[in-house]
């Protein structure tokens, strides 16, 4: 994926669990990443988690780059087997998604919106993807607003082992409508 936006070029590449672990560790343990639930993780914990994802058939992690520099994390997963197994009735073409924008001392206005747009573009670039599924913490109001801005519709709250989550969906048409693209 490569997307040129008003804030520059965003690209993604497969995550290298060992090479990228130090960088990811600094991101997921940062106070702004509290919803990632890895605040107390050690470097080895991050390596282990992303090696587990790399070996998983239905879960994938990518490092997002802004102008060639690491800037965000993207994960996609098949909710039939990962994260939401048994918590809702999946439909053909459902793809689960997580993303994390790296902490920075120099925020760029509109950056997080550009990142989620690039992530959604990447997911919908696969013609098999019919809708994207997310399950953020119910108390994460900022991400709920961001999700809504790109077309997600909240369905209901669900109880996951680690949190109470807001199950939300975004079809390709909802995403395109939110982007102002004629369907």
N, C-alpha and C positions, 0 to 999 in steps of 0.2 A: 504494500500500500504506500502511496505517496499522495498527499493532499496539500495543495497550496492554499492557504487561507489568508485572511487579513493580518494574521500575526506571524506569517512565515510558513515554511514547509514542515509538515508533520509526516513521519514515516514510522513504520514498525518493522521489527525484525524478531525472529524467535529468540526467546530469552535463553541465555547460557547460564544454567543454575550455579556453576562454580565461578565463572568469570564475573558474573553480575551480582553475586551474593552480597558483596561488601556494599555496593551502591544501594541495593534493595534494602539491606539491613538498616542503612541510615534513613531511608524513606519510611519503612513500616514501623520503626520505633520512634519516629518523630511525633511530638504531641499532636500535630495537625492530622495524624493518621490514626487517631484513636479508634475510629470505626473499623479499621483493618484488624483490630484485636491481636496485634503482635507487639504491643508496647514493651513487654519484658523479654522478647525473643533475643537469644544469643545469635551470633553469626552462624554457628553450626545449625541452629534451628531453622534459619532462613534457607541455608543450603539444602538441608534435608527436605523442607517443604517444597522447594522448587525442583529438586531432583525427583520427588514423588510426582509432581505435576508433569514434569518432562516425560516420565515413564508411563503416564496414564493415557489410556486410549481415548478417553472422552473429556480431557481437561487440557488446556493449552495456555501457555503464558508467553507474552511478547513484551519486549522493551520498546517503548515509544520514544522517538527522537524528535526534537525541535531543532531545525537547522543543523541536523547531524549530531546534536548533543542529547544525552539521556534526559528525558523530561516527564515520562509517565509510564505506568505499568498497565497492561491490558491482559485480561484473562477471558477466555471463552470456554464454555463447557456445555455438555449435553445434559440438560436437567433431568432426563430420565434416569441417569446414573450418578450424577454429581450434584451436591448441594440441595436439590429439591426432590430427591427420590421419595415417592410416597406422600408428598405434601400437596400435590395438585395433580390434575389430569393433563399430562403433556399432550400436545398436538404435534403432528408431523411438521417438521421445519422449525421447531422451537430451538433457540440457542440462548444459553445463559451468558451473562456478561458481568464482569467486575472491571473497574478501572480506578487507578490512583494517580493523582497528579503529584509530582515531586514537590516537596517543600522548597520554597525559595525566599530569598531576602528581597528580590526584585520582581514582584508580581507584574504580569502583563494583563491589562484589562481585556477581558474576553477570552483568556487563554483556556480556562476550564471548559467553557462552552465549545471552543474550537476542538478541544481534545475529545469530548464526548461525541461531537459530530463526526470527527475522523474515525472514532471507534465504531460508531453506527454505520458509517460508510463502508468500513472494512467488513463488518459482519454481513451487511446486505449485499456486498459484492458477490457473495456466494448465492447463486440463484436458488439453492435449496433452503436458504433461510427465509422463513415466512414471518416469524415474529421473534423479537428479542425479549427475554425474561430477566427481570432483576428482582432482588430480594434484600434491599437495604434495611438497615435498622430503622424501626418506626420513629425514633427520635432524631434521625438525621434529616432535618427539615431542608437544609441547603441542597442535598442531593435529590430530595423529592421534587423541589422546584426545578432543578436542572433537568431531571428526567421528564417532567411534565412539559418543559419547554421544547424538548425534541420529540414529543409525541407519545410518551408513556401514559398509560391510564392505570391507576391503582385499582386492583380488584378487591383485595382483602388483606387483613393482617393474618400472619401465620406464626406458629411457634416452631422455631428451629432449636436445635440443642444449645446453640451459643447465643441466641438472641430472639427477640420478637421482631419480625420482619414485615415489611409492606410489599406483598407480592404485586408486581406491576408488569404490564405487557405493552409492547409497541409493535404493531404490524408495519410492514413495508409502507402501506398506504398512509398510515398515521404518521410515520416518520416523514414521508415526502410532503404531506400536507403541512406539517409543522415547519418544514424547510421552505414552504411556499412554492413547491414544485407542482405543476399541474399533473394530475393523475390521468 
